[in-house]
């Protein structure tokens, strides 16, 4: 786990004895949950005001919880979405631009594509972290390495090319009433 700063604080409680608490801080923010046996922890840091971030989207589910137990459960589920970090060269002024303070890349295009208008089936794309938006899916982070390396996957257009590149097919049908 990351280096921690530990502070002890006594909190006065009306009508009861004061309670001593141990507060732990990392460079990512204060710890709000810790699993010492599993060497895991969750630190909470607000990034919604940092340039190039959309922290308000990621924190929306945290903001709606009604109690501490659901807050911790939601924060742990959010940890499932972490597929990084990945190293990338460059900054805000280079091709495949990324940006962030002190060379810590915190923003950049997650989806990129290149079209060949003369031959549509020669198009390519990449999407970070992967093809699926469902954590736990084998395709959730399957494109992250391609994205980090500046590489691409086929972007099939014609029916023949789609069938040639197809790994799975999902058919959704309305329920019968």
C-alpha positions, 0 to 999 in steps of 0.5 A, spaced: 500 500 500 502 507 499 505 510 504 501 513 509 501 519 514 497 517 521 494 522 525 491 520 532 485 525 534 480 525 540 473 526 539 469 529 544 462 525 545 456 529 549 454 525 555 459 519 554 467 518 554 471 521 548 473 517 543 480 516 540 480 515 532 486 513 528 486 517 521 490 515 515 492 519 509 495 517 503 497 521 497 491 519 494 487 522 500 484 519 506 483 512 507 475 510 508 476 503 508 482 498 509 483 490 508 490 489 512 490 482 510 488 483 503 493 489 502 487 493 499 485 500 501 480 505 499 482 512 499 477 518 497 480 524 493 475 529 490 477 530 483 471 533 480 475 540 480 481 538 477 482 540 469 480 534 464 476 530 469 469 528 470 469 526 477 462 528 478 460 522 474 464 517 478 462 520 484 454 520 483 453 513 485 457 515 492 453 521 493 446 518 493 448 512 498 443 513 505 448 510 510 455 509 511 455 501 510 452 502 503 457 508 502 463 503 503 459 497 499 459 502 493 466 505 494 468 497 494 464 496 487 467 502 484 474 499 485 472 494 480 472 499 475 480 500 476 483 497 470 490 501 470 495 504 471 498 504 464 504 508 462 504 513 456 509 517 453 507 524 451 503 530 454 497 535 452 501 537 446 503 531 442 499 526 438 494 522 442 495 527 447 494 526 454 494 531 460 495 532 467 499 536 472 506 534 474 506 529 468 501 525 471 496 523 466 489 524 468 486 525 461 486 524 454 481 520 449 479 514 451 476 512 444 480 513 437 478 511 430 481 511 423 477 510 417 479 509 410 474 512 406 476 508 400 476 501 403 471 502 410 473 495 412 480 497 413 478 502 419 481 501 426 479 503 433 481 502 440 477 504 446 480 504 453 479 500 457 476 495 453 470 493 449 465 492 454 463 496 460 461 491 464 466 490 470 468 482 470 467 481 463 473 478 459 472 484 455 472 490 460 479 491 459 481 487 453 483 493 449 487 497 454 494 495 452 492 496 445 490 503 447 496 504 451 501 502 446 498 506 440 495 500 437 488 498 434 483 493 433 479 492 426 473 496 425 469 492 421 464 495 417 461 490 411 457 484 413 463 479 411 468 483 415 463 483 421 462 475 421 470 474 420 471 478 426 466 476 430 467 473 437 460 473 440 453 474 438 448 477 443 441 477 441 436 481 445 429 480 444 423 483 447 419 479 452 413 476 450 407 479 454 
